[in-house]
Amino acid sequence: MDFATLIGLVGALMLIASAVILGTSPVVFLNSASLLIVVGGSLLVVLAKFSISQFLDAFKVAARAFKFKLPETQASIEELVEIAQVARKEGVLGLENRELSSPFLAKGIQMLVDGQTADTIKQLLSKERLMTLDHNRSGAKVFNALADVAPAMGMIGTLIGLVQMLSNMEDPKSIGPAMAVALLTTLYGAMIATMIATPIADKLSLRMTEEARMQSLYIDALVAIQEGTNPRIIEQLLSSYLSPKERAKNGEATAEAEAG
């Protein structure tokens, strides 16, 4: 579970709700016509931009913004070095039925066990990586589109409300409901774009980058293992995926181990 996404979205909604409750009756901020225009209209316009499968898949992918979490880079490197040591001592068959932290890595290990060449492993896993990137990118595009469309639909609702209000100025009772539609549609559009669609799109883009980077790490390690590279060399190769801070920390740990 990614608590940053959950805390951010729920916290923002709670702050807005608190401001509404402290100010006046929450019922004032509920308007079926405004919701129909902004929520229904925005979803239908976004659907028009994509295929039905892309539209529906985006909401499945959105769950990754809340619950998907990759292994730590350092932990993955340690796992891969251990795998390399086993392969060097026992051969790649010693890796069969081994518990692994990633389905992508498991697929690569199975290729090693099946005796695929390093080039074949790199080619097949690179294609898998590109497919994952496209899938995540498609989901982010849908939510970016929703972030663009929702405020525009809010503006359309505002114009509708203003037209209704101006066309019935002789009836004072109609001014209030028409003005509510005009203002609430803008509010709904801004909230959907700012508090829901944009954060999810940005988090999916971040997930896409992180997952692609982790898969590149796996590919480099698996190719090196198939080529019989020394585990220590593999560890040095994979350390390039660590942040400067993590590398410095690893360097200090290594120095302490050697001194001890």
N, C-alpha and C positions, 0 to 999 in steps of 0.2 A: 504494500500500500504506500502510495506517495502522499505523505501527510501535508507537504507544502501546497499541493493543488487543493486538497480537501480543506485545509485551514484557510487558505486564501479565498476560495470561492464562498464557502459557508460564512466565514468571518465578514466578508464584504456584504453579503446578503443580510446578515444579522444587524450590521451597522445601519443599513438602509431601513430595515424593518423597525429598528429602534427609533430612528429619526421620525418615521411615519407615525408610530404609536405615541411618541411623546408630543408630537405636534397636533394631531387631530385624529378623528376616527379613521381607522384603516379602510373602512368601506368606501370612503371618498376616492381612494386610489384604485378601486376596482371598477372597470367598465368593460362590458362584454364586447361592445362595438370596437373599442380600441384594441382589445386583445385579438379580436378576429382579424382586424386589418394588419396588425404588426406581426403577430405570431403566425397566423395562417397564411397571410400574404407573403411573409418572408420565406417560409418553408417552401411554398409553391414556386416562388421565383428562383430560389436556389435549386430546386428540383429541375426547373427548366434549363439550368446551366449544365447539369450533369445527367448521366444515365441513372435509372432507378437503382441499379445494383451499386453504383458508386455512392449514391445518396444514402442508401440504407447501410452500406458497409462503413461509412464515415462515423455513424453513431456507435457501431461496434468498436471501431478503432479508438473512438473517444474514451472508451473505458480504460485504455492504456494510460491516459493522462492521470488516472486515479490509482490504478492497481499494478501497473507494470513497473518492474524495477530490475535493472540489470545487475549482475554481480559486480563487486568492486574490481577495478582493473588489477590491483595488486594481488587480490585473491585469485583472479583468473590466471595471472602469470604464474603464480605458485602451482596452481592446478596443472597448467600446461607443462611446466618444468618437470613435475612429478610424472606426468604421462610420458614425457620424453625419456626420463630415466627408466621407466618400466619397459618402454619399447626398446631401449638400448640393451637392457639386461635380458629380457625374456622374448623380445621380438614383438611385432605388432599384434600377434595372436593373443598375447598376454593382456591386451586392452579390451578384449571381447567381454561383454556383459558388465562392463565397469559403469558405476553410477557417475553421471556427469551433470554439470550445473546448467547446461544449455542444450536445447534440441538441435540447434545449429551445429554445435560442437559434436554432439552425438552422431549426427549425420556424417560429419567429416571423419570421425573415428571409425565409423562403419566402412567408409571408403578405404581407410588404411588397412583395416582387417581384410577387406575384399581384395587387396593387392593392387589398387588403382595407382597409377603413376602420379608423381608430383604435379605434372602439368594438367592431368585430368582432374585431380582434386581441386587445383586452383581454378580451373575453368568452370567446373560445375558449381563450386561454392560461390564464385564471383557472380554467376548468374542468379543464384539463390539470393545473394546479397542485394543485387539490383532489383529483384522482384519485391523484396521486403521494403526497399527504399521507395519504390513506386507506390506500394500499398499505403505506406505511411504518408507519403507526399499527397496522395489523392485525398486522404482523410483531412489533412491540414488545409487543403485547398477548399474543401466544402465549408469548413468552419470560417475560413477567411472570407469566403463569399457571403456567408451568413452575417459576418461582422460588417461587410460593406452594404448589404441589402437592408438590414434591420433599421438603421437610422433613416435610410431613404424612404422605407415604408412608413416610418414614424412621421416623416415630413408630409407624405401623401395624406396620412390620416389627419395631420394638422390642417392641411388645406381643405380637406373635406369638412372638418369641423367648422372652419372659418366661413366657408361658403354657406353651410347650413345656418350658421349664426347670422350672417349678414343678410341672408334671404328672408329671415324671420324676425327682423328687428322690431316689428310692430307687436310681436308677442313676447313679452319679457320672460315668460316661463320657459321658452325654448332656448333662450340665450345660455342658461347655465349648463344643460346637458350638451349642447353643441360645443361650448367652450371646454367642457371636460374631455370630450373626444379629441379636440384640437391639442390640448396640452398633454393628456395622458399617452397619446400615441407617440409623441416625441420622447416622453419619459421611458416608455416601454422599449422603443427602438434603441435608445442610448444604453439602457440597462442590458439588453440582450447582447449588444455589440461589445460593450466595455467590460461587463462582468462575467459573461459566459463564453461567447464565441471567440473573441480574441485570445483570452487566456488559454483556452483549450487548443486553439490552433497553434499558438506559440509553444505550448508544452509538447504537442505532437511533433512539431519541427525539431525541438530539442531531443525528444526521444529518438527521432529518425537519425539525427546526427550521432547520438551516443551509441545506438544499436549498430549503425554502419561502421563506426570506429571499432566496436568490440568484435564484430564479425571479421573485420580486416586483421585484427590481432589473431583471431582463431585461424584464419587462412594462412597467415605467415608462419604460425607455429606448426600447423599440420604439414605444410610443404617442407619445412625444415626437418621435421621428424621423419618424413618419408625419405628425405635425402640423406638421413643418417647423421645429421649435424649434432655435435656435442651439446648436451643439455645446458652446460654453462654458457656456450655461445648463444643458444636459443634464449636463455634468460637475458643476456646482454642485448640481443636483438629486440626482444619484446619490451625492454625497459624504456625504449624510445616512446612508447605509448603512455608512459607515466608523466604526470605534471612535474615541473622543475622542483616543486616542494617535495613531492613523493620521492623523486630521484635522490634529492639531498638526504632525505630521511633514510632511504635504503643504503646510501653510501656510508652514513654514520653507523648504521647497524652492522654493515659488513666490516667496517674498521674496528668496531668494538669486538666482533666475533673473532677477527684475526688477532687482535691484541690479547684476547682471553685465551 
